[in-house]
Amino acid sequence: MTVSSVFGFFIHVPSPQQFSLHVVKKKGDKPEHVSFLADGDEDPRLEFLEKLEREQEKKEEEEFKREEREEKIRAKKSWVKAGGKI
């Protein structure tokens, strides 16, 4: 969205808004393309922010799952080093 001032009045001039992300989830993976393109007919800010927020939530969820898996592996290694006794 572009806002222009004409004679002291602000007017909305429709314009396309977009973002384009290339997300690499782990080293060696191919980048995943995530994008947003608003057509310019309406104010795209809310939809733009919501899409970015969803992508951030996905990233945080994946990081949490990875950390959880790593913690389980550390616990198993610790258990084995301790002799594997219950």
C-alpha positions in Angstrom: 0.0 0.0 0.0 1.3 3.4 -0.9 0.0 6.5 0.8 0.5 9.8 -1.0 -0.1 13.3 0.2 -2.0 15.6 -2.2 -2.8 19.1 -1.0 -2.6 18.0 2.6 -4.9 15.0 2.1 -3.6 11.4 2.3 -4.9 9.0 -0.3 -4.4 5.3 -0.7 -2.7 4.4 -4.0 -3.1 0.6 -4.5 0.1 -1.1 -5.1 1.3 -4.7 -4.9 3.1 -5.8 -1.8 5.1 -9.0 -1.4 7.7 -10.9 0.4 9.7 -13.9 -0.8 11.7 -16.1 1.6 14.0 -19.0 0.9 14.0 -21.2 4.1 16.7 -23.8 4.7 15.5 -26.0 7.5 18.8 -27.8 8.1 22.3 -27.7 6.5 22.4 -29.5 3.2 18.6 -29.2 2.5 17.3 -27.4 -0.5 15.7 -24.0 0.2 11.9 -24.0 0.5 10.3 -21.0 -1.1 7.7 -19.1 0.9 6.0 -16.1 -0.6 3.2 -13.6 -0.3 1.8 -11.3 -3.0 -1.1 -9.0 -2.5 -2.8 -7.7 -5.6 -3.1 -4.1 -4.3 -6.9 -3.9 -4.2 -7.0 -3.8 -0.4 -4.7 -2.9 2.4 -2.5 -6.0 2.6 -0.8 -5.3 5.9 -2.8 -7.6 8.1 -2.6 -10.5 5.7 1.1 -9.9 5.1 1.8 -9.9 8.9 -0.3 -13.0 9.5 1.5 -14.9 6.7 4.9 -13.9 8.2 3.7 -14.9 11.7 2.5 -18.3 10.5 5.9 -18.9 8.9 7.7 -17.9 12.1 5.5 -20.2 14.1 6.3 -23.1 11.8 10.0 -22.4 12.3 9.7 -22.2 16.1 7.7 -25.5 16.1 10.3 -27.2 14.0 13.1 -25.9 16.3 11.3 -27.1 19.4 10.8 -30.6 17.9 14.5 -30.7 16.9 15.6 -29.7 20.4 13.2 -32.3 21.9 14.8 -35.0 19.7 18.3 -33.9 20.7 17.4 -34.0 24.4 16.1 -37.5 24.0 19.3 -38.6 22.3 21.4 -37.0 25.0 19.3 -38.8 27.7 19.8 -42.1 26.0 23.6 -41.5 25.6 23.8 -40.6 29.3 21.8 -43.7 30.2 24.2 -45.9 28.1 27.3 -44.3 29.6 25.9 -45.0 33.1 25.7 -48.7 32.3 22.2 -48.8 31.1 20.8 -49.7 34.5 17.3 -48.9 35.6 
